[in-house]
């Protein structure tokens, strides 16, 4: 009888068809692309949501005026005038890109007398009156300062009202 042979010839060593390093490389590239896409999408959506969250300047100044109307009694007239003029100047600077926020009253009046302003004419006149009255409260320290805060608030509302576009005139 023939004894079985110890040489087994039918065992084959399994090898991948291509090296494993190229598979790992392409998996890493795919993972990096997926992560980059996810970060880009997240950043875009976050930026878009943040952009929507900022209300227009008209709403922000209206909210500031409402808040100041409530706080008027608790604030010193000087502080009230500072906050009110700051809110109004921020509104005008943002809406019209007018540098009134960074000017004193005298600088503003001098500029509009020489070069004009992009503010509507009625708003310029109201703003002139507001700035003079506001400076009187801030720096003049009048005896009746507390009574002058309400007219100042009304004058600020008038400036904002004069900045709104007029409705078109309908002709018959």
BAVEX-878423 format. One record per residue: residue number from 1; x, y, z of N, C-alpha, C in turn; residue in three letters. Coordinates in steps of 0.001 Angstrom, whole numbers, plus 500000, padded with zeros to 6 digits. Example, Ala and Ser with C-alpha at 12.3 -4.5 7.8 and 13.67 -1.06 7.14 Angstrom:
2
+-----+--------+--------+--------+--------+--------+--------+--------+--------+--------+------+
: seq :   n_px :   n_py :   n_pz :  ca_px :  ca_py :  ca_pz :   c_px :   c_py :   c_pz : type :
+-----+--------+--------+--------+--------+--------+--------+--------+--------+--------+------+
:   1 : 513190 : 494310 : 507800 : 512300 : 495500 : 507800 : 513200 : 496700 : 507800 :  Ala :
:   2 : 512850 : 497750 : 507080 : 513670 : 498940 : 507140 : 512900 : 500030 : 507870 :  Ser :
+-----+--------+--------+--------+--------+--------+--------+--------+--------+--------+------+
This chain:
172
+-----+--------+--------+--------+--------+--------+--------+--------+--------+--------+------+
: seq :   n_px :   n_py :   n_pz :  ca_px :  ca_py :  ca_pz :   c_px :   c_py :   c_pz : type :
+-----+--------+--------+--------+--------+--------+--------+--------+--------+--------+------+
:   1 : 500828 : 498835 : 500000 : 500000 : 500000 : 500000 : 500868 : 501222 : 500000 :  Unk :
:   2 : 500268 : 502141 : 499466 : 501008 : 503400 : 499383 : 500686 : 504244 : 500601 :  Unk :
:   3 : 501682 : 504743 : 501215 : 501488 : 505601 : 502379 : 501170 : 507015 : 501912 :  Unk :
:   4 : 500272 : 507715 : 502659 : 499939 : 509091 : 502243 : 501182 : 509974 : 502310 :  Unk :
:   5 : 501227 : 510818 : 501400 : 502374 : 511705 : 501286 : 502196 : 512909 : 502212 :  Unk :
:   6 : 503280 : 513347 : 502830 : 503228 : 514534 : 503692 : 503234 : 515827 : 502887 :  Unk :
:   7 : 503493 : 515766 : 501706 : 503516 : 516971 : 500865 : 502111 : 517259 : 500377 :  Unk :
:   8 : 501550 : 518291 : 500926 : 500218 : 518696 : 500471 : 500423 : 519849 : 499505 :  Unk :
:   9 : 500021 : 519644 : 498337 : 500305 : 520616 : 497290 : 499132 : 521542 : 496992 :  Unk :
:  10 : 498016 : 521295 : 497550 : 496857 : 522110 : 497195 : 496588 : 523268 : 498155 :  Unk :
:  11 : 497443 : 523630 : 499104 : 497260 : 524771 : 500003 : 497787 : 526010 : 499297 :  Unk :
:  12 : 496933 : 527002 : 499228 : 497298 : 528253 : 498569 : 497255 : 529374 : 499602 :  Unk :
:  13 : 498251 : 530199 : 499587 : 498291 : 531337 : 500497 : 497437 : 532445 : 499885 :  Unk :
:  14 : 496464 : 532963 : 500679 : 495570 : 534011 : 500156 : 496251 : 535366 : 500249 :  Unk :
:  15 : 496256 : 536091 : 499171 : 496806 : 537442 : 499127 : 495764 : 538347 : 498520 :  Unk :
:  16 : 495703 : 539612 : 499021 : 494747 : 540524 : 498384 : 495179 : 540809 : 496962 :  Unk :
:  17 : 494186 : 541131 : 496126 : 494478 : 541387 : 494735 : 495337 : 542646 : 494572 :  Unk :
:  18 : 495092 : 543660 : 495435 : 495924 : 544858 : 495405 : 496414 : 545104 : 496819 :  Unk :
:  19 : 497475 : 545848 : 496956 : 498020 : 546055 : 498304 : 497031 : 546773 : 499216 :  Unk :
:  20 : 497028 : 546464 : 500480 : 496115 : 547033 : 501469 : 496382 : 548519 : 501693 :  Unk :
:  21 : 497587 : 548964 : 501432 : 497912 : 550377 : 501640 : 497119 : 551283 : 500704 :  Unk :
:  22 : 496878 : 550884 : 499506 : 496089 : 551733 : 498595 : 494632 : 551795 : 499031 :  Unk :
:  23 : 494090 : 550727 : 499577 : 492716 : 550733 : 500090 : 492616 : 551682 : 501283 :  Unk :
:  24 : 493578 : 551596 : 502178 : 493586 : 552488 : 503344 : 493713 : 553936 : 502896 :  Unk :
:  25 : 494577 : 554194 : 501923 : 494756 : 555552 : 501403 : 493432 : 556117 : 500880 :  Unk :
:  26 : 492723 : 555365 : 500047 : 491466 : 555863 : 499467 : 490367 : 555990 : 500525 :  Unk :
:  27 : 490381 : 555155 : 501538 : 489422 : 555304 : 502637 : 489698 : 556590 : 503418 :  Unk :
:  28 : 490967 : 556909 : 503649 : 491329 : 558158 : 504329 : 490943 : 559373 : 503489 :  Unk :
:  29 : 491178 : 559322 : 502210 : 490798 : 560431 : 501320 : 489286 : 560630 : 501356 :  Unk :
:  30 : 488540 : 559557 : 501290 : 487078 : 559647 : 501338 : 486605 : 560215 : 502677 :  Unk :
:  31 : 487229 : 559772 : 503763 : 486846 : 560278 : 505086 : 487157 : 561770 : 505208 :  Unk :
:  32 : 488305 : 562191 : 504712 : 488663 : 563617 : 504757 : 487685 : 564448 : 503935 :  Unk :
:  33 : 487314 : 563964 : 502770 : 486345 : 564694 : 501932 : 484980 : 564780 : 502599 :  Unk :
:  34 : 484564 : 563713 : 503216 : 483266 : 563727 : 503911 : 483304 : 564703 : 505084 :  Unk :
:  35 : 484376 : 564684 : 505844 : 484510 : 565600 : 506981 : 484562 : 567046 : 506500 :  Unk :
:  36 : 485317 : 567315 : 505435 : 485403 : 568675 : 504891 : 484035 : 569152 : 504392 :  Unk :
:  37 : 483302 : 568284 : 503731 : 481966 : 568645 : 503264 : 481031 : 568934 : 504440 :  Unk :
:  38 : 481098 : 568114 : 505478 : 480234 : 568318 : 506643 : 480570 : 569629 : 507341 :  Unk :
:  39 : 481862 : 569934 : 507484 : 482260 : 571196 : 508123 : 481813 : 572383 : 507272 :  Unk :
:  40 : 481978 : 572308 : 505966 : 481536 : 573377 : 505079 : 480035 : 573594 : 505156 :  Unk :
:  41 : 479279 : 572528 : 505146 : 477819 : 572632 : 505246 : 477408 : 573221 : 506589 :  Unk :
:  42 : 478022 : 572768 : 507668 : 477722 : 573294 : 509000 : 478045 : 574778 : 509076 :  Unk :
:  43 : 479200 : 575175 : 508545 : 479605 : 576580 : 508568 : 478638 : 577440 : 507757 :  Unk :
:  44 : 478241 : 576971 : 506596 : 477298 : 577713 : 505752 : 475955 : 577891 : 506450 :  Unk :
:  45 : 475431 : 576831 : 507024 : 474135 : 576922 : 507694 : 474209 : 577812 : 508930 :  Unk :
:  46 : 475298 : 577744 : 509658 : 475471 : 578592 : 510842 : 475575 : 580066 : 510455 :  Unk :
:  47 : 476319 : 580361 : 509415 : 476465 : 581741 : 508944 : 475125 : 582282 : 508450 :  Unk :
:  48 : 474394 : 581451 : 507747 : 473087 : 581862 : 507232 : 472102 : 582123 : 508362 :  Unk :
:  49 : 472133 : 581289 : 509380 : 471233 : 581469 : 510527 : 471612 : 582720 : 511296 :  Unk :
:  50 : 472897 : 582994 : 511438 : 473345 : 584181 : 512160 : 472954 : 585442 : 511391 :  Unk :
:  51 : 473008 : 585384 : 510087 : 472659 : 586538 : 509267 : 471172 : 586877 : 509418 :  Unk :
:  52 : 470335 : 585863 : 509509 : 468905 : 586093 : 509673 : 468565 : 586634 : 511059 :  Unk :
:  53 : 469394 : 586334 : 512037 : 469084 : 586684 : 513418 : 469195 : 588183 : 513690 :  Unk :
:  54 : 469902 : 588937 : 512856 : 470081 : 590370 : 513091 : 468894 : 591121 : 512497 :  Unk :
:  55 : 468089 : 591766 : 513348 : 466943 : 592509 : 512818 : 467414 : 593787 : 512121 :  Unk :
:  56 : 466589 : 594348 : 511257 : 466968 : 595582 : 510558 : 467136 : 596739 : 511539 :  Unk :
:  57 : 467853 : 597791 : 511128 : 468124 : 598906 : 512043 : 466855 : 599596 : 512548 :  Unk :
:  58 : 465801 : 599624 : 511752 : 464556 : 600262 : 512182 : 463966 : 599568 : 513406 :  Unk :
:  59 : 464022 : 598246 : 513394 : 463468 : 597480 : 514517 : 464357 : 597627 : 515749 :  Unk :
:  60 : 465677 : 597585 : 515536 : 466585 : 597717 : 516683 : 466459 : 599075 : 517347 :  Unk :
:  61 : 466344 : 600156 : 516557 : 466214 : 601486 : 517169 : 464854 : 601628 : 517842 :  Unk :
:  62 : 463818 : 601036 : 517253 : 462497 : 601090 : 517899 : 462530 : 600358 : 519242 :  Unk :
:  63 : 463197 : 599215 : 519278 : 463331 : 598476 : 520541 : 464130 : 599278 : 521564 :  Unk :
:  64 : 465198 : 599936 : 521102 : 466015 : 600747 : 522009 : 465207 : 601909 : 522575 :  Unk :
:  65 : 464382 : 602542 : 521741 : 463550 : 603651 : 522210 : 462503 : 603174 : 523212 :  Unk :
:  66 : 461917 : 602011 : 522969 : 460947 : 601460 : 523919 : 461612 : 601188 : 525267 :  Unk :
:  67 : 462799 : 600607 : 525209 : 463533 : 600304 : 526438 : 463885 : 601589 : 527188 :  Unk :
:  68 : 464316 : 602603 : 526455 : 464664 : 603874 : 527095 : 463438 : 604570 : 527670 :  Unk :
:  69 : 462310 : 604424 : 527000 : 461079 : 605028 : 527518 : 460742 : 604424 : 528886 :  Unk :
:  70 : 460945 : 603121 : 529024 : 460672 : 602443 : 530292 : 461700 : 602846 : 531356 :  Unk :
:  71 : 462971 : 602964 : 530954 : 464043 : 603258 : 531903 : 464231 : 604749 : 532162 :  Unk :
:  72 : 463460 : 605585 : 531509 : 463659 : 607039 : 531577 : 463652 : 607573 : 533000 :  Unk :
:  73 : 462767 : 607091 : 533824 : 462658 : 607587 : 535198 : 463840 : 607154 : 536065 :  Unk :
:  74 : 464411 : 605973 : 535777 : 465506 : 605466 : 536602 : 466865 : 606053 : 536201 :  Unk :
:  75 : 466995 : 606476 : 534957 : 468287 : 606978 : 534475 : 468445 : 608465 : 534767 :  Unk :
:  76 : 469669 : 608858 : 535007 : 469966 : 610286 : 535110 : 469754 : 610899 : 533726 :  Unk :
:  77 : 469334 : 612150 : 533645 : 469109 : 612771 : 532333 : 470336 : 612714 : 531423 :  Unk :
:  78 : 471507 : 612881 : 532014 : 472736 : 612817 : 531232 : 472895 : 611440 : 530600 :  Unk :
:  79 : 472753 : 610386 : 531402 : 472898 : 609015 : 530913 : 471802 : 608684 : 529902 :  Unk :
:  80 : 470586 : 609144 : 530167 : 469486 : 608931 : 529233 : 469806 : 609547 : 527879 :  Unk :
:  81 : 470301 : 610769 : 527892 : 470633 : 611459 : 526655 : 471760 : 610744 : 525908 :  Unk :
:  82 : 472745 : 610267 : 526632 : 473842 : 609524 : 525997 : 473339 : 608267 : 525302 :  Unk :
:  83 : 472512 : 607517 : 525990 : 471994 : 606276 : 525403 : 471081 : 606555 : 524217 :  Unk :
:  84 : 470245 : 607555 : 524359 : 469315 : 607884 : 523283 : 470058 : 608357 : 522043 :  Unk :
:  85 : 471010 : 609262 : 522219 : 471744 : 609749 : 521053 : 472606 : 608633 : 520461 :  Unk :
:  86 : 473134 : 607752 : 521285 : 473903 : 606620 : 520771 : 473053 : 605697 : 519917 :  Unk :
:  87 : 471848 : 605381 : 520389 : 470950 : 604503 : 519625 : 470557 : 605154 : 518308 :  Unk :
:  88 : 470260 : 606433 : 518343 : 469854 : 607143 : 517123 : 471012 : 607252 : 516138 :  Unk :
:  89 : 472201 : 607556 : 516651 : 473367 : 607661 : 515769 : 473734 : 606302 : 515163 :  Unk :
:  90 : 473614 : 605235 : 515951 : 473868 : 603895 : 515407 : 472900 : 603584 : 514273 :  Unk :
:  91 : 471641 : 603930 : 514469 : 470627 : 603710 : 513444 : 470975 : 604458 : 512164 :  Unk :
:  92 : 471303 : 605739 : 512284 : 471598 : 606549 : 511100 : 472882 : 606092 : 510415 :  Unk :
:  93 : 473862 : 605697 : 511189 : 475117 : 605223 : 510607 : 474893 : 603934 : 509839 :  Unk :
:  94 : 474102 : 603028 : 510409 : 473873 : 601756 : 509730 : 472943 : 601895 : 508531 :  Unk :
:  95 : 471886 : 602651 : 508682 : 470902 : 602755 : 507607 : 471423 : 603564 : 506421 :  Unk :
:  96 : 472086 : 604675 : 506696 : 472516 : 605574 : 505626 : 474028 : 605610 : 505433 :  Unk :
:  97 : 474758 : 604834 : 506217 : 476220 : 604869 : 506184 : 476725 : 606300 : 506365 :  Unk :
:  98 : 476043 : 607023 : 507215 : 476412 : 608397 : 507523 : 477305 : 608378 : 508757 :  Unk :
:  99 : 478414 : 609104 : 508745 : 479357 : 609034 : 509871 : 478935 : 609832 : 511101 :  Unk :
: 100 : 477669 : 610156 : 511247 : 477208 : 610954 : 512386 : 477569 : 610296 : 513718 :  Unk :
: 101 : 477699 : 608975 : 513742 : 478038 : 608262 : 514976 : 479410 : 608674 : 515508 :  Unk :
: 102 : 480271 : 609058 : 514596 : 481653 : 609345 : 514965 : 481967 : 610839 : 514927 :  Unk :
: 103 : 480941 : 611664 : 514919 : 481125 : 613111 : 514863 : 480479 : 613786 : 516062 :  Unk :
: 104 : 481025 : 614926 : 516431 : 480355 : 615756 : 517421 : 479225 : 616495 : 516709 :  Unk :
: 105 : 478384 : 617144 : 517482 : 477294 : 617911 : 516884 : 477844 : 618989 : 515965 :  Unk :
: 106 : 478882 : 619673 : 516405 : 479460 : 620744 : 515587 : 480038 : 620192 : 514285 :  Unk :
: 107 : 480710 : 619047 : 514358 : 481276 : 618450 : 513144 : 480167 : 618035 : 512177 :  Unk :
: 108 : 479090 : 617466 : 512712 : 477972 : 617066 : 511864 : 477349 : 618273 : 511183 :  Unk :
: 109 : 477078 : 619322 : 511955 : 476438 : 620510 : 511380 : 477333 : 621161 : 510332 :  Unk :
: 110 : 478620 : 621192 : 510593 : 479554 : 621764 : 509626 : 479583 : 620929 : 508343 :  Unk :
: 111 : 479591 : 619611 : 508490 : 479634 : 618740 : 507316 : 478397 : 618887 : 506454 :  Unk :
: 112 : 477221 : 618887 : 507081 : 476019 : 618973 : 506244 : 475850 : 620362 : 505632 :  Unk :
: 113 : 476415 : 621395 : 506262 : 476318 : 622724 : 505661 : 477257 : 622853 : 504462 :  Unk :
: 114 : 478386 : 622141 : 504491 : 479355 : 622236 : 503395 : 479147 : 621177 : 502317 :  Unk :
: 115 : 479004 : 619935 : 502749 : 478969 : 618831 : 501788 : 477619 : 618141 : 501702 :  Unk :
: 116 : 476730 : 618429 : 502606 : 475452 : 617738 : 502614 : 475561 : 616380 : 503289 :  Unk :
: 117 : 474486 : 615657 : 503252 : 474423 : 614343 : 503882 : 473470 : 613480 : 503075 :  Unk :
: 118 : 473600 : 612180 : 503228 : 472699 : 611274 : 502529 : 471370 : 611112 : 503271 :  Unk :
: 119 : 471233 : 611761 : 504423 : 469968 : 611720 : 505157 : 468930 : 612570 : 504440 :  Unk :
: 120 : 467659 : 612200 : 504533 : 466608 : 613058 : 503974 : 466640 : 614441 : 504637 :  Unk :
: 121 : 466226 : 615445 : 503902 : 466278 : 616831 : 504385 : 465524 : 617000 : 505705 :  Unk :
: 122 : 464321 : 616432 : 505785 : 463528 : 616555 : 507019 : 464245 : 615881 : 508187 :  Unk :
: 123 : 464891 : 614766 : 507917 : 465620 : 614065 : 508972 : 466832 : 614882 : 509422 :  Unk :
: 124 : 467488 : 615550 : 508488 : 468632 : 616398 : 508849 : 468191 : 617516 : 509789 :  Unk :
: 125 : 467080 : 618166 : 509461 : 466580 : 619255 : 510308 : 466196 : 618747 : 511697 :  Unk :
: 126 : 465482 : 617621 : 511739 : 465087 : 617042 : 513029 : 466307 : 616597 : 513820 :  Unk :
: 127 : 467279 : 616032 : 513115 : 468495 : 615569 : 513784 : 469278 : 616748 : 514352 :  Unk :
: 128 : 469302 : 617849 : 513624 : 469981 : 619059 : 514122 : 469357 : 619492 : 515448 :  Unk :
: 129 : 468032 : 619572 : 515488 : 467338 : 619972 : 516716 : 467580 : 618960 : 517834 :  Unk :
: 130 : 467544 : 617671 : 517483 : 467773 : 616626 : 518483 : 469172 : 616733 : 519070 :  Unk :
: 131 : 470186 : 616867 : 518213 : 471570 : 616899 : 518691 : 471835 : 618093 : 519603 :  Unk :
: 132 : 471265 : 619239 : 519260 : 471449 : 620430 : 520099 : 470796 : 620204 : 521468 :  Unk :
: 133 : 469558 : 619686 : 521474 : 468868 : 619427 : 522742 : 469578 : 618331 : 523548 :  Unk :
: 134 : 470083 : 617315 : 522844 : 470795 : 616228 : 523524 : 472085 : 616732 : 524158 :  Unk :
: 135 : 472819 : 617566 : 523426 : 474049 : 618135 : 523988 : 473762 : 618992 : 525211 :  Unk :
: 136 : 472641 : 619692 : 525188 : 472279 : 620521 : 526342 : 472070 : 619647 : 527577 :  Unk :
: 137 : 471414 : 618492 : 527385 : 471207 : 617587 : 528520 : 472511 : 616918 : 528954 :  Unk :
: 138 : 473334 : 616534 : 527981 : 474569 : 615823 : 528315 : 475586 : 616727 : 529001 :  Unk :
: 139 : 475739 : 617945 : 528468 : 476836 : 618785 : 528925 : 476399 : 620030 : 529688 :  Unk :
: 140 : 475163 : 620473 : 529484 : 474704 : 621711 : 530104 : 474256 : 621544 : 531532 :  Unk :
: 141 : 473818 : 620352 : 531901 : 473348 : 620078 : 533250 : 472284 : 621078 : 533704 :  Unk :
: 142 : 471195 : 621241 : 532905 : 470167 : 622216 : 533290 : 469392 : 621760 : 534530 :  Unk :
: 143 : 468775 : 622714 : 535194 : 468011 : 622428 : 536407 : 466794 : 621551 : 536081 :  Unk :
: 144 : 466148 : 621837 : 534960 : 464937 : 621098 : 534572 : 465262 : 619947 : 533605 :  Unk :
: 145 : 466408 : 619303 : 533786 : 466859 : 618257 : 532870 : 465888 : 617080 : 532807 :  Unk :
: 146 : 465339 : 616687 : 533938 : 464422 : 615531 : 533965 : 463183 : 615776 : 533110 :  Unk :
: 147 : 462711 : 617023 : 533065 : 461528 : 617330 : 532267 : 461846 : 617373 : 530771 :  Unk :
: 148 : 463121 : 617514 : 530429 : 463504 : 617620 : 529023 : 463757 : 616262 : 528366 :  Unk :
: 149 : 463680 : 615194 : 529141 : 463954 : 613882 : 528558 : 462824 : 613404 : 527654 :  Unk :
: 150 : 461575 : 613656 : 528044 : 460446 : 613230 : 527217 : 460431 : 613956 : 525868 :  Unk :
: 151 : 460586 : 615301 : 525827 : 460654 : 615956 : 524516 : 461826 : 615464 : 523671 :  Unk :
: 152 : 462924 : 615112 : 524309 : 464077 : 614589 : 523571 : 463733 : 613233 : 522950 :  Unk :
: 153 : 463037 : 612407 : 523690 : 462609 : 611110 : 523171 : 461655 : 611289 : 521995 :  Unk :
: 154 : 460756 : 612251 : 522102 : 459836 : 612534 : 520997 : 460582 : 613052 : 519772 :  Unk :
: 155 : 461600 : 613865 : 519993 : 462391 : 614396 : 518883 : 463152 : 613259 : 518194 :  Unk :
: 156 : 463659 : 612307 : 518966 : 464342 : 611146 : 518379 : 463362 : 610333 : 517526 :  Unk :
: 157 : 462145 : 610165 : 518021 : 461119 : 609451 : 517245 : 460803 : 610204 : 515956 :  Unk :
: 158 : 460808 : 611513 : 516023 : 460555 : 612337 : 514835 : 461669 : 612150 : 513796 :  Unk :
: 159 : 462911 : 612085 : 514259 : 464028 : 611860 : 513333 : 463843 : 610521 : 512628 :  Unk :
: 160 : 463506 : 609495 : 513380 : 463312 : 608165 : 512794 : 462142 : 608184 : 511819 :  Unk :
: 161 : 461075 : 608863 : 512201 : 459907 : 608960 : 511323 : 460269 : 609673 : 510026 :  Unk :
: 162 : 461098 : 610697 : 510100 : 461503 : 611431 : 508899 : 462464 : 610645 : 508018 :  Unk :
: 163 : 462996 : 609573 : 508531 : 463890 : 608721 : 507737 : 463118 : 607680 : 506942 :  Unk :
: 164 : 461877 : 607489 : 507243 : 461082 : 606492 : 506518 : 460711 : 607050 : 505151 :  Unk :
: 165 : 460747 : 606205 : 504136 : 460363 : 606679 : 502813 : 458874 : 607039 : 502786 :  Unk :
: 166 : 458570 : 608093 : 502071 : 457185 : 608529 : 501935 : 456463 : 607615 : 500955 :  Unk :
: 167 : 455167 : 607341 : 501205 : 454436 : 606512 : 500261 : 454282 : 607268 : 498941 :  Unk :
: 168 : 454223 : 606536 : 497832 : 454095 : 607212 : 496535 : 452777 : 607965 : 496442 :  Unk :
: 169 : 452815 : 609078 : 495762 : 451619 : 609902 : 495574 : 450805 : 609292 : 494447 :  Unk :
: 170 : 449541 : 609042 : 494736 : 448682 : 608446 : 493724 : 447961 : 609559 : 492985 :  Unk :
: 171 : 448058 : 609520 : 491703 : 447423 : 610552 : 490857 : 446188 : 609986 : 490216 :  Unk :
: 172 : 445171 : 610795 : 490160 : 443905 : 610327 : 489584 : 443822 : 610697 : 488126 :  Unk :
+-----+--------+--------+--------+--------+--------+--------+--------+--------+--------+------+
